[in-house]
């Protein structure tokens, strides 16, 4: 089992926020991306962050957006659409969306609208 699976989302979340804020984006945009991907509402997202939910449990509870198949490209040199482990793929989808936000892509494009 990969270590990230048992890592709490709350421990990585501030890193996502810091990454996008360095590029002039906001925590609210990170939240919007997470809600789009997982189907969580704001209260559910906050609950998982406060509870220290692991990535495994976080994505087990998620209702993945049907648009996830539109997320393509590379994260850490690996094409997200070719990742075989479903949980690792979901984590990398989140990483990819945060990367796109940080790179200045319009939010509508990040959310595959």
C-alpha positions in Angstrom: 0.0 0.0 0.0 1.3 3.4 -0.9 2.0 5.8 2.0 -0.2 8.6 0.5 -3.3 6.3 0.9 -3.0 6.5 4.7 -2.0 10.2 4.7 -4.7 12.6 5.9 -6.1 14.9 3.3 -5.9 17.7 5.9 -2.1 17.4 6.0 -1.8 17.9 2.2 -4.6 20.4 1.8 -2.5 23.4 3.1 0.2 22.5 0.5 -2.4 22.7 -2.3 -3.6 26.1 -1.0 -0.1 27.4 -0.7 0.8 26.2 -4.2 -2.1 28.1 -5.8 -1.8 31.2 -3.6 1.8 31.6 -4.7 0.4 31.9 -8.2 -2.3 34.4 -7.3 -5.2 31.9 -6.9 -7.3 31.3 -3.8 -8.2 28.7 -1.3 -11.8 29.1 -2.4 -10.8 27.9 -5.9 -9.0 24.9 -4.4 -12.2 24.1 -2.5 -14.3 24.4 -5.7 -12.0 22.0 -7.5 -12.1 19.5 -4.7 -16.0 19.8 -4.5 -16.2 19.3 -8.3 -14.0 16.2 -8.2 -15.5 14.5 -5.1 -19.1 15.6 -5.1 -18.8 16.8 -1.5 -20.5 20.0 -0.4 -18.7 22.5 1.7 -19.8 21.0 5.0 -18.7 17.5 3.9 -15.3 18.8 2.8 -14.7 20.7 6.0 -15.8 17.6 8.0 -13.2 15.5 6.3 -10.5 18.1 6.8 -11.4 18.4 10.5 -11.6 14.7 11.0 -8.2 14.0 9.5 -9.7 11.6 7.0 -7.2 9.6 5.0 -7.0 9.8 1.2 -8.3 6.2 1.1 -11.4 7.0 3.1 -11.8 10.5 1.5 -12.1 9.0 -2.0 -14.1 6.0 -0.7 -16.8 8.5 0.4 -16.6 10.6 -2.7 -19.1 10.7 -5.5 -16.7 11.3 -8.4 -17.7 13.7 -11.0 -18.6 12.0 -14.3 -16.3 14.4 -16.0 -13.1 12.8 -14.5 -12.5 11.0 -17.7 -11.7 14.4 -19.3 -8.8 14.9 -16.9 -5.7 14.0 -18.9 -2.0 14.8 -18.9 0.9 14.1 -16.6 1.6 14.5 -12.9 5.0 13.6 -11.6 5.9 12.3 -15.1 3.0 9.8 -15.1 -0.1 10.1 -17.4 -3.1 10.2 -15.1 -5.3 8.4 -17.6 -2.8 5.4 -17.5 -2.6 4.9 -13.7 -3.9 1.5 -12.9 -4.7 1.8 -9.2 -8.1 3.5 -8.9 -7.2 5.3 -5.7 -3.9 6.5 -6.9 -5.6 7.7 -10.1 -8.1 9.7 -8.0 -5.4 11.3 -5.9 -3.5 12.2 -9.1 -6.7 13.7 -10.6 -6.8 16.0 -7.6 -3.1 16.8 -8.0 -3.6 17.6 -11.7 -6.5 19.9 -11.1 -4.5 21.8 -8.4 -1.6 22.0 -10.8 -3.8 23.5 -13.6 -5.2 26.1 -11.1 -1.6 27.0 -10.1 -0.6 27.3 -13.8 -3.3 29.9 -14.3 -5.9 27.9 -16.3 -9.3 29.5 -16.1 -11.5 27.8 -13.4 -14.1 26.8 -16.0 -11.4 24.9 -18.0 -10.0 23.3 -14.9 -13.6 22.1 -14.0 -13.9 20.8 -17.6 -17.0 23.0 -18.2 
